Amino acid sequence: MYKRILLALDLEGVNRVVGEPYSWLFKGSEQWAIAVEDAARELNAAAKALLDAGAERVDVWDTHNNGNNLRPEHLDARVGLISHDPKFPRMGFAKGQYDCLCFFGYHSMEGTLGGVLSHTMNSNTIQFYKLNGRYIGELDMDVAIAASHGIPCRFFAGGDIACVQARRTVPGIVCVETKKELGMNEAIFRDDDLYDEIAERIVEAVRVEGDHRPLRFPAELQVSFKRVEDAAKYLAGRLKRGYEANFLADELLGHDAHTVVCTLRNMDDFIACI
């Protein structure tokens, strides 16, 4: 059984949350408050089960909108709370500290038909990310970063469509569906049996050794923006920092002014470009 376990938290994928049309889960909103409350219930069910089963350390990494959504009093007193800080490399704190990563509240990627609050990184600006020609979302990004630290990913709790994407990203990952996703702002929620299922399945997950598959470099990352102005700004920033990058070549357009292609030399490049 893995003994040092990190629970990565986003909010859109927790139970009882669908957000509002043309909006996002901003702090202080009614849907955000519901999300925080239900996230704490899911996390506490998982943490208690893990600690009772013999885990030595369970921490929560609060990633939603730069963190600071949960407060320590929301969580079991034995659980540590870490907020994502955009000033530092993503998940840089985790190297050598954890044996296993589990996901809560992560959502399907931008463009997913039927996915609740589907987006990738920035719902206002990003159209898609592709890594080596394949669409990726936030889950894929954090799985790759965790793998670079030698940390396997064993558990995912989120909407049913998000679970499909999680299984594609991490074959063999244990999933618990928090809701049935019907559209961007529509879902069928779970009853309180959800928390019992989380407690049971996460212990099952961390008792089995999982693979971690580091990315191979060089790699190609495409970042497509909804507005050409944002794409141009992003490209200028990559070039200023010395990256090999350009607009995506296109037979008809010459170049696609929405999409920037970056050549990644290592994981530091990947983190800097997502």
C-alpha positions, 0 to 999 in steps of 0.5 A: 500500500502506498503510504504518502498520498497526495489528493489533487483537487479541482472543483468542477467535477465534484458532486452537486455542481454544474455552474452557471451558463457563460460563467465559471466557478469564481470564489464567492459565487453560490455554485463555488460555495456548493463545490467547496462544501462537497469537495470537503466531504469527498476529500474527508471520506477519502482521507479518513479511509486512507489513514484508517487503512495505514497511510502515513501522510495524506495531503490535499493540493488545492489547484482550482483558480490558484488555490485558497478555496479550502481552509484547514478547518474544512478538512480532517485535522490530520490532513495537510493543505497545499494551495497551488502557487502560480509563481512556482513550477506546477507540482514542484513541491511534490518531488520526493514527498509522495508515493501516489497521486489521486484526483478529485473534482477534475473535469473533462477537457475543453470541447468535450460534448456533454461535459460539465464545465468542460475547459482546459486551464483557462476557459476564457482564452484556450481552445485546446492543447495537443501534445504530439498531435493528441488532445490533452486536458488538465488531468493529462498535464498533472499525470505527466508532471507527476510521472516526471517525479516518479509518482503514479496516479491511482484514483480519480473521482469526477463526472462520468465523462471525465472518468472516461478521459481519465481511463484513457489517460491512465489505463487501470486507474480506479474511478468513482463517478460523482455525477452523470454529465448531461451538458455544460451546466446540467447533470444528475447528482449522486446520493450520499452513497457516493462518499462510502464508494469513495472511501472503499475504492480509494483504499482499493486503488492505493493498495495496487502498484501503478505505472508512471510513464514519463514523457519522452522528449523532444515533444511538440505542444500545440496551444490554440487560443480563441482569439488571435491576439492571445495567441500572438501574445503567448508566442511572443512570450515563448520566443522571448524566453528562448523557446522554439515556437511558431504559428501552426503552418497551414496549407490554406492560411499560411499559418493558423493565427490561433494556434502556436506550436512549441518544441519541448526539450524537457519537463521544465519546458512542458510546465512553462508552456502549458 
